[in-house]
């Protein structure tokens, strides 16, 4: 039986939008919240929210998870059974220049969510972590059993901190928590600061794209529909609900790293234009390869991704042309 309502933070964000849409399609009632920060174009967030507001079963409250009193009021009003926390300050490179924003949103904001989940008897908290927690790990594929004590960006450090904070609440208060380490999510309605969006925009405008590590990069690109289905598969079936403490971490990836240059080649194919490539060295905080071991996800939920990179990029490029008018 579906448990309602579900509270989802970061509802106007890229992954949040897709998870909300899928939940509504399955008959869940969803309360979404977002603060509409200006890290990237707010108009894109507003367009996502406009799509969601037209769907039955969705309610929205504009609120920042940093506002502890407002978040408490939100929990008191809706009394959610399940909370999916996707609100966060994202981006590896941005964290090099704006560390305080990450400490506020990803640490203070997350403790506000944990406290409300504790005091309002939430049955299950799912929250966004990141593949960046693996740092410079050279053991492939990345496993949830690997040590992740050496983050190489502040963003990664805050995400690892979220996992530690969640463990503490699971241990002390019996709060069931599930951390989701997302691997390079792409697809329609994507974030403009991520490679698929800014690469394709540059290709259409005949501007050079920056190809780091001289193109010797591999990423476990994961299509957003697969990601949203993985999130939903974890709501009721997570091992976190039966563990002691009730805590678990999952990799959410495609389990297949792809060459960055192959990725660019597919963008060229579906845009019908050639990319102007500017080859550059590795950037601080970046890693050459990501590769998700998803055995635990398959074991506990039966879910595994089904979208190939070619199929996913074809859909993404079609959306991009339609949305931006290329």
C-alpha positions as CSV (number, residue, x, y, z in Angstrom):
1,X,0.0,0.0,0.0
2,X,1.4,3.4,-0.9
3,X,2.3,5.6,2.0
4,X,1.3,9.3,1.7
5,X,2.2,12.0,1.8
6,X,5.8,12.2,0.7
7,X,7.8,15.3,1.3
8,X,10.5,16.0,-1.3
9,X,13.0,18.9,-0.9
10,X,14.6,20.3,-4.0
11,X,11.4,19.6,-6.0
12,X,12.2,22.2,-8.7
13,X,15.7,20.8,-9.2
14,X,16.7,18.4,-12.0
15,X,16.4,15.0,-10.2
16,X,13.7,16.3,-7.9
17,X,11.5,17.2,-10.8
18,X,11.8,13.7,-12.3
19,X,11.2,11.9,-9.0
20,X,8.1,14.0,-8.2
21,X,6.7,13.3,-11.7
22,X,7.2,9.6,-11.4
23,X,5.8,9.5,-7.9
24,X,2.7,11.3,-9.0
25,X,2.3,8.9,-11.9
26,X,2.3,6.0,-9.4
27,X,-0.5,7.6,-7.3
28,X,1.5,9.1,-4.5
29,X,0.7,12.5,-3.0
30,X,3.8,14.7,-2.9
31,X,4.6,17.9,-1.1
32,X,7.5,19.6,-2.8
33,X,9.6,22.5,-1.5
34,X,12.5,24.5,-3.0
35,X,14.2,27.8,-2.3
36,X,14.9,28.7,-6.0
37,X,18.5,29.8,-5.4
38,X,20.3,31.4,-8.4
39,X,23.2,29.0,-8.7
40,X,21.9,28.4,-12.2
41,X,19.0,30.0,-14.3
42,X,16.0,30.3,-12.1
43,X,13.7,30.3,-15.1
44,X,14.5,26.6,-15.7
45,X,13.5,25.8,-12.1
46,X,10.3,27.8,-12.6
47,X,9.5,25.9,-15.8
48,X,10.0,22.5,-14.1
49,X,7.7,23.6,-11.3
50,X,5.1,24.9,-13.7
51,X,5.0,21.4,-15.3
52,X,4.5,19.8,-11.9
53,X,1.8,22.2,-10.7
54,X,-0.4,21.0,-13.5
55,X,-0.4,17.5,-12.1
56,X,-2.8,16.0,-9.6
57,X,-1.5,15.2,-6.2
58,X,1.2,17.8,-6.0
59,X,1.5,20.6,-3.5
60,X,4.3,23.1,-3.3
61,X,5.8,25.3,-0.6
62,X,8.6,27.8,-1.3
63,X,11.0,27.3,1.6
64,X,14.7,27.0,2.3
65,X,15.9,24.0,4.4
66,X,18.2,26.5,6.2
67,X,15.1,28.0,7.7
68,X,14.7,25.7,10.7
69,X,11.4,27.2,11.9
70,X,9.8,27.1,8.4
71,X,10.9,23.5,7.9
72,X,9.5,22.5,11.3
73,X,6.2,24.2,10.3
74,X,6.2,22.2,7.1
75,X,6.6,18.9,8.9
76,X,4.0,19.8,11.5
77,X,1.5,20.7,8.8
78,X,1.9,17.7,6.4
79,X,3.3,15.0,8.8
80,X,5.1,13.1,6.0
81,X,5.7,9.4,6.3
82,X,8.6,9.5,3.9
83,X,11.1,12.3,3.2
84,X,13.3,12.5,0.1
85,X,15.9,15.2,0.7
86,X,17.4,16.3,-2.7
87,X,17.9,20.0,-1.7
88,X,21.6,20.8,-1.6
89,X,24.3,23.1,-3.0
90,X,25.7,21.1,-5.9
91,X,28.8,21.4,-8.1
92,X,32.4,20.4,-7.4
93,X,34.2,23.4,-8.9
94,X,31.9,26.0,-7.4
95,X,32.8,24.7,-4.0
96,X,36.4,25.8,-4.5
97,X,35.4,29.4,-4.5
98,X,32.2,29.4,-2.4
99,X,32.7,27.1,0.6
100,X,30.4,28.8,3.0
101,X,27.4,28.2,0.8
102,X,28.1,24.4,0.9
103,X,28.5,24.4,4.7
104,X,25.2,26.2,5.1
105,X,23.0,24.3,2.7
106,X,24.5,20.8,2.9
107,X,25.3,20.7,6.6
108,X,23.1,23.1,8.5
109,X,20.2,22.5,6.1
110,X,20.6,18.7,6.4
111,X,20.6,18.8,10.2
112,X,17.3,20.7,10.1
113,X,15.9,17.9,8.0
114,X,17.3,15.2,10.3
115,X,15.9,16.9,13.4
116,X,12.4,17.2,11.9
117,X,12.5,13.6,10.8
118,X,13.4,12.6,14.3
119,X,10.8,14.7,16.1
120,X,7.9,14.0,13.7
121,X,8.4,10.2,13.6
122,X,9.2,10.0,9.9
123,X,9.3,6.3,8.7
124,X,12.1,6.7,6.2
125,X,14.5,9.5,5.1
126,X,16.1,9.1,1.7
127,X,18.8,11.7,0.9
128,X,21.1,12.6,-2.0
129,X,24.8,11.8,-1.6
130,X,27.2,11.7,-4.5
131,X,29.8,9.6,-6.3
132,X,32.2,12.4,-5.5
133,X,32.6,10.9,-2.0
134,X,34.9,8.3,-3.5
135,X,37.5,11.0,-4.1
136,X,40.7,9.8,-5.9
137,X,39.8,6.1,-5.3
138,X,41.5,4.1,-8.0
139,X,39.8,0.8,-7.2
140,X,37.1,0.1,-9.8
141,X,34.2,-0.2,-9.7
142,X,33.4,2.0,-6.8
143,X,31.8,-0.1,-4.0
144,X,29.8,1.1,-1.0
145,X,32.3,-1.1,1.0
146,X,35.2,1.1,-0.1
147,X,36.7,3.6,2.4
148,X,35.8,7.1,1.5
149,X,37.9,9.1,4.0
150,X,39.7,11.2,1.5
151,X,37.4,13.6,-0.4
152,X,39.1,15.9,-2.8
153,X,36.5,18.7,-3.0
154,X,34.5,20.5,-0.3
155,X,31.3,19.4,-2.0
156,X,32.4,15.7,-1.6
157,X,33.3,16.4,2.1
158,X,29.8,17.8,2.8
159,X,28.2,14.8,1.1
160,X,30.3,12.4,3.2
161,X,29.3,14.4,6.2
162,X,25.7,13.9,5.4
163,X,26.2,10.1,5.4
164,X,27.9,10.3,8.8
165,X,25.2,12.6,10.2
166,X,22.5,10.2,8.9
167,X,24.3,7.2,10.5
168,X,24.3,9.0,13.8
169,X,20.6,9.7,13.7
170,X,19.9,6.1,12.7
171,X,22.0,4.8,15.6
172,X,20.8,7.1,18.3
173,X,17.1,7.5,17.4
174,X,16.3,4.6,15.2
175,X,15.6,6.8,12.2
176,X,15.7,4.7,9.0
177,X,17.9,6.5,6.5
178,X,19.1,5.7,3.0
179,X,21.9,7.6,1.3
180,X,21.9,7.6,-2.5
181,X,25.3,8.2,-4.2
182,X,24.3,9.5,-7.6
183,X,26.7,9.1,-10.6
184,X,26.7,11.8,-13.3
185,X,23.0,12.1,-13.9
186,X,21.9,13.5,-17.3
187,X,18.7,13.9,-19.3
188,X,15.9,16.3,-20.2
189,X,15.5,19.3,-17.8
190,X,19.2,18.9,-16.8
191,X,21.3,21.3,-14.9
192,X,23.1,24.0,-17.1
193,X,26.3,23.6,-15.0
194,X,26.7,20.0,-16.0
195,X,28.6,18.7,-19.0
196,X,25.6,17.6,-21.2
197,X,24.0,21.0,-21.0
198,X,26.9,23.3,-21.4
199,X,28.6,21.1,-24.0
200,X,25.5,21.0,-26.2
201,X,24.8,24.7,-25.7
202,X,28.4,25.4,-26.9
203,X,28.1,23.0,-29.8
204,X,25.0,24.8,-31.1
205,X,26.6,28.2,-30.6
206,X,29.9,27.1,-32.3
207,X,31.8,27.9,-29.1
208,X,34.7,25.8,-27.8
209,X,34.0,23.2,-25.1
210,X,36.6,22.6,-22.4
211,X,37.7,19.0,-22.4
212,X,39.6,18.3,-19.2
213,X,42.4,15.8,-18.7
214,X,42.9,16.0,-22.5
215,X,39.8,13.9,-23.0
216,X,41.1,11.0,-20.9
217,X,38.0,10.9,-18.8
218,X,35.4,8.2,-18.2
219,X,32.1,8.7,-16.5
220,X,29.3,6.4,-15.3
221,X,26.6,8.5,-17.1
222,X,23.2,7.6,-15.6
223,X,20.0,8.6,-17.4
224,X,17.6,10.5,-15.1
225,X,14.6,8.2,-15.7
226,X,16.7,5.3,-14.4
227,X,17.7,7.4,-11.4
228,X,14.2,8.4,-10.5
229,X,13.0,4.8,-10.7
230,X,15.9,3.7,-8.5
231,X,14.9,6.3,-5.9
232,X,11.3,5.1,-5.9
233,X,12.4,1.5,-5.7
234,X,14.2,2.3,-2.4
235,X,11.3,3.9,-0.7
236,X,9.8,0.7,0.6
237,X,12.4,-1.9,-0.1
238,X,15.6,-0.5,1.3
239,X,17.7,-2.6,3.6
240,X,17.8,0.5,5.8
241,X,14.3,-0.4,7.1
242,X,15.5,-3.7,8.5
243,X,19.1,-3.1,9.5
244,X,20.6,-2.3,12.9
245,X,21.0,0.6,12.9
246,X,18.5,1.2,10.1
247,X,21.0,2.8,7.8
248,X,22.1,2.0,4.3
249,X,24.0,3.5,1.3
250,X,23.5,2.7,-2.3
251,X,25.3,3.6,-5.5
252,X,22.8,4.9,-8.1
253,X,24.7,4.6,-11.4
254,X,24.6,2.9,-14.8
255,X,27.3,0.4,-13.9
256,X,29.1,1.2,-17.2
257,X,31.7,4.0,-17.5
258,X,31.8,5.7,-20.9
259,X,34.6,7.7,-22.6
260,X,34.1,11.4,-22.5
261,X,35.1,11.7,-26.1
262,X,32.4,9.1,-27.1
263,X,29.9,11.1,-25.1
264,X,30.8,14.3,-27.1
265,X,30.6,12.3,-30.3
266,X,27.0,11.4,-29.6
267,X,26.2,15.0,-28.8
268,X,27.6,15.9,-32.2
269,X,25.6,13.1,-33.9
270,X,22.3,14.2,-32.4
271,X,22.9,17.9,-32.8
272,X,24.2,17.6,-36.4
273,X,27.1,19.9,-35.5
274,X,30.8,19.4,-34.8
275,X,32.2,20.4,-31.4
276,X,35.1,22.8,-31.1
277,X,37.3,21.1,-28.4
278,X,39.7,22.9,-26.2
279,X,41.9,20.3,-24.4
280,X,42.9,21.2,-20.9
281,X,44.7,19.4,-18.0
282,X,42.8,17.8,-15.0
283,X,41.1,20.3,-12.8
284,X,41.3,20.4,-9.0
285,X,38.7,18.3,-7.3
286,X,38.1,16.2,-10.4
287,X,38.7,12.5,-11.0
288,X,39.6,10.6,-14.2
289,X,37.0,7.8,-13.9
290,X,33.7,7.0,-12.1
291,X,32.2,3.5,-12.1
292,X,29.3,2.4,-9.9
293,X,29.1,-1.1,-8.4
294,X,25.3,-1.5,-8.1
295,X,25.1,-5.0,-6.8
296,X,23.5,-4.0,-3.5
297,X,20.8,-1.9,-5.4
298,X,19.9,-4.9,-7.6
299,X,20.0,-7.3,-4.6
300,X,17.7,-5.2,-2.4
301,X,15.3,-3.8,-5.0
302,X,15.5,-5.9,-8.2
303,X,16.1,-2.6,-10.1
304,X,18.9,-2.1,-12.6
305,X,19.2,0.7,-15.2
306,X,18.0,0.0,-18.7
307,X,18.8,3.2,-20.7
308,X,21.9,3.2,-23.0
309,X,24.0,6.3,-23.3
310,X,23.0,6.6,-27.0
311,X,19.2,6.3,-26.2
312,X,19.5,8.7,-23.3
313,X,21.4,11.4,-25.2
314,X,19.0,11.2,-28.1
315,X,16.1,12.0,-25.8
316,X,18.1,14.7,-24.1
317,X,19.1,16.4,-27.4
318,X,15.5,16.3,-28.5
319,X,14.4,18.0,-25.3
320,X,17.2,20.6,-25.5
321,X,16.3,21.6,-29.1
322,X,12.6,21.9,-28.1
323,X,13.2,23.9,-24.9
324,X,15.9,26.3,-26.1
325,X,14.6,26.6,-29.7
326,X,17.7,25.4,-31.6
